[in-house]
């Protein structure tokens, strides 16, 4: 398994662990090629000046991290202020618990965000930020080639499902459903759900998230596509 521990992209090659027996036959990009492609993308993200976020925050952008052979890619909204990796802190712990319940660890999936720079707490992503930053997510999808995308919360869901005509409406009507979406040239299964941080304001959502993750677990582990 190749696991990239995102943020400090400079040392990503040193941290790659390659289990050759398991995952070298990835078409069309081999695992080492994926590592090189994602490394280049991370460098581009770290130098990004597309919007004004780099002036607003002293924090560096946070690219995705995880298993480059992952079937499952999880897409959050934007990194919080807990450092240089996605899903660190309390939100990350909830996500890890949800993954554990379906027999997965964060090292086995690929975690990323729609927006790569942190945004002030409570502020929504601006349409211009989404427009300028989402191409990085699209590149990550093209490189990793997951089978299942799980957008967490309203903004990642809205962006990803904007690629299809058959999914409209608020999250409460579409979470946990299975959509087939053509995204970045790939046929993907998309299963939207709530953002784990939403459970801080509404604890009942934890049960809803657990139910949605059990569907995700079945899709991932039984390979139902
Ligand atoms: N941390 C992230 O990386 N993304 C989120 O959406 C929330 C916290």
Boltz pocket constraint, residues with backbone or C-beta under 6 A from the ligand:
constraints:
  - pocket:
      binder: B
      contacts: [[A, 76], [A, 77], [A, 78], [A, 79], [A, 80], [A, 85], [A, 86], [A, 87], [A, 88], [A, 91], [A, 92], [A, 112], [A, 113], [A, 152], [A, 197]]
      max_distance: 6.0
